[in-house]
Amino acid sequence: MSGDNVCSSRGVTRRGFLTVAVSAIVAGVVAGVGAYYAGTLSAPVKEVVKEVTKTITSTTTLAPGAPVTTTITITPPPTTKTVTTTITATTPTTPTYKEIRIGVTDPSGFSYLVGSLLADIMRQVFPTYGISVYPIGAVVANTKEFLKGNLELAFSSASDLKLLYAREEWYKDTPKDVLAPVHTLYIVPTVTLVVTLKEYKEKYRLNTWKDLDGKKVGFMTTKHETHLWQKKALETLGVKFTHVEMDMDMFADALKKGDIVATLLPLNAYTPPPFGITLVTKLKDLIAIYPSDDEVKVLEKAGLAMGWFSTAKFKEYDVDVLGLDKAFGVVLATGFNTHPKFMSEDEVYRLLKETIARKDELVKMNAYYARFAEDPIGLQVTAISIAPEVPVHPGLAKLLKERGVWRGEWKIAS
């Protein structure tokens, strides 16, 4: 019994041993297969995924001469193909914002209308900018506000810039290191006749500019550049006169009543300003007063903002031009000037291109764009030539180079 028990105990032990051994082998196989697939799954996903079936055969010896074969088949679950898409997050760009303050004249001046249309174009070209229009006054008043930093784009003229850069006349006390406007965009050329009534021309013998000596005149207002150049011209000739300051719309009545004996009639791109319209509407007997040939020679040597121009358009407004085809007087090229610090090369270039592209549309909305519409590039060249010592905005320089009209002696602002 005791021997049977021993044998039985040994048998159980042997069977237990075999069971454990087989289990261990199976576990090892499973672990190996699992590791295999774990490694496979950890590798990058390939384009073609195959179902894998692995058959493992192991042999365990129970007793001498009694082999037992155990076969284990492991089939992994179907593998699902995974496609990974990489998305790079980008931070939205904040639109650029800046303020551009445009200086113009009061509503009675032509630049108020011209500048308002220009502002509309700028709002479309630069939709994120704050574009505002400020009625400052004439050219000199605008330029002085620009110098103070109160404007980014000022109503300006080439002849006035000439004085500014020379620190002459009304700019004598301007600091040398101040940011000054440069040639940027010219739109309206202005020419001016000195006119009187036929009655006064005969009564006071107003045949030349020297005949205005001792007379009362109304030469626009002291804020206007045309007034300043006409005044300087008469002073150059030694003429002493009295300028009567008044609202420009009053010139027609003042001339009619005899409060003044002469006034100025400018044409801005073929069209009189509002007060000029009043003059030619109320007074049908206006007649020109020209400088004599000798006076012209003196004025030409003085280098003032003066020159020859056609009288054809004045005749269309019923002004008696005494049969002459051309006249000598104040000639200005006006527009809107800035500095590269306030408007970059790209901004000015885009503004110029867009304004030129719309020239025909602009002249339909406002007659003051007429000369610009005829030859916008030629007008820029003419204006720069008036004051070639003044730097040219890089945006305008780029355009003029593209059009083949840039001159080597001109310099580009920085």
Helices and strands as residue ranges (DSSP letters): H 2-42, E 54-63, E 66-74, E 99-104, H 110-125, E 130-135, H 139-147, E 154-157, H 158-166, G 169-171, E 182-197, H 198-203, G 209-212, E 216-218, H 225-236, E 242-243, G 248-250, H 251-257, E 262-268, H 274-282, E 286-289, H 293-302, E 306-310, H 312-316, E 326-338, H 345-357, H 359-365, G 367-369, H 370-374, H 376-386, H 394-402
